[in-house]
Amino acid sequence: MNAIHAAPYAPANAFSRADGELLINGQKVSRVAAMAGYTPFYAYDRSLIDARVGLLRRLLPAGVQLHYAMKANPMPALVSFMAPRVDGLDVASGGELRIALDAGMAPSRISFAGPGKTAEELRQALAAGVLLNVESSREVELLASLSEESGWPARVAVRINPDFEIRSSGMRMGGGAKPFGVDAEAVPQLLRRIGSLGLAFEGFHIYAGSQNLNADALIDMQRRSFELMLRLASDAPSPPRTLNIGGGFGIPYFPGEQPLELEPVCAALASVVADARMTLPGADLVLELGRYLVGEAGLYICRVLDRKVSRGQIFIVVDGGMHHHLAASGNFGQVIRRNFPVAVANRIDGVANEKVNVVGPLCTPLDVLGDKVDLAEAGPGDLIAVFQSGAYGYSASPTAFLAHPEPAELLV
Ligand SMILES: *Cc1c(COP(=O)(O)O)cnc(C)c1O
C-alpha cells in the first residue's frame, strides 16, 4: 500500500524540484516558460496524468471501465494523450465530440451527455456512431426521426435523474428538480417509448455530482445508482449493457481538505461489480472521471509584473488572472472565496515568509489569485504557479474579459 500513499497527491509533493525550481515532468519551470514563448500559460504534466491513471488501474476492480469526462479539460493534445489510456471518452457537446474523434477514440467508446442537445449535435452523434445519453423525451423523438431520415442507427442510454441526492458533493447534479437526465419515475415510460421506436437501447447513466472528497458518500452514491438501474432495467426493451454510475471524485483545493481515500471506494465498487455480474450479466460498469484524472497534473504559470505596497499590504501583480483561471479567482461556483495553492515556481525552496495578495492585471477587484497567502519573496520577473489547475482552467474562463492575450497551453 506504500506505493499508493506515495502517489502524487498535489500540490506540495506531486511536482519535483531541482536547483530551487519547480519541475514539470522533469523540466525546470523557467525552461518550460521559455518553451511556451510567453506567459501566462497552463502546463500539464504527462507523468502525473500517467501516475493517476495507473493508480486507478491498480485499485479499480476488474470489470469497471474508466472513462475520461472531457469537460474537465478538452485540450486536444491532452485528450489524444488520454485516449489510449482510458476505456472511453465522455463528451458534452458537438465540439467535444469532434475533439474526441480527432483523438482517435473509437466511436463505440464515446458517449455524449448533456441537456438540450441540438438536432445538429444528435445528427453528428448518429453519423459518428457514438452512444447518446438521452435526457428528455424530446431527444428520443428527435433522435428517432433523425435516425430514420439518415438510416444511421441510434445507440441510446437513458440518463436518469435519481430519486436520491448525493451527500458532500461540491456541485450536485442529480436528485430533486434538475435539468439533467429524466426523473427516475418517468424513466419506465421513456424506456417503453424507446422500445416502440425501435432504437437500440444500451444502458443507463447517472451523474449525481462533482468534487466529492467523502469516500462514504461516494460509496453510498455508487450503490444507490446501481440499485436504481437494476430496478429500472426491468422496464427496459433489452438488457442493459452499460451502467454508467458517474464519478464525482474530488481533489483537494483548499487548506484543510483531505485527498479522497480511493481504496475504500474501489473496494466497495468491487461488491457492486459482483452484484451486477449476478443480476445484470452482460452489463459493464463505467466510471467517468474528469478532474480526478487531470486536475492535479496541471499548473497555471504567470509572471510577476509589479510589486506594490498599499497601506501595509503587499500586492504581487501578475500577468495572468481570472480571465484565464476563473476558478482560482474564486468566481467559478464558490460561495466563499478560498485560495488555490500558489507558490513562487522559480524559488520553490524559498521560505514562504511574506503575506501577500497575488492579483491579476484586470481592472476589477475580482481579479485575485491569492488573498493574503504566504509566499517566498517575489518581484518582477518571477514565476507564480497556481496548483490544482489541470481541470476547469482555461476552458472554464472568460478569456475575452478585458481583451488580454489568451494563455498558452502545453502538455509537457
Ligand atoms: C462535469 C461532468 C463530469 C466530470 O466531473 P468532474 O468533477 O470533473 O469529475 C462527468 N460526467 C458528467 C455527466 C459531467 O457533467
The ligand as a Gaussian input file, in Angstrom:
#p B3LYP/6-31G(d) Opt

LIG

0 1
 C      -18.919000      17.534000     -15.346000
 C      -19.214000      16.121000     -15.547000
 C      -18.247000      15.146000     -15.286000
 C      -16.882000      15.462000     -14.755000
 O      -16.892000      15.995000     -13.478000
 P      -15.536000      16.073000     -12.624000
 O      -15.915000      16.745000     -11.378000
 O      -14.572000      16.839000     -13.455000
 O      -15.069000      14.675000     -12.429000
 C      -18.569000      13.837000     -15.548000
 N      -19.775000      13.498000     -16.039000
 C      -20.731000      14.400000     -16.292000
 C      -22.031000      13.956000     -16.828000
 C      -20.492000      15.735000     -16.060000
 O      -21.440000      16.628000     -16.307000

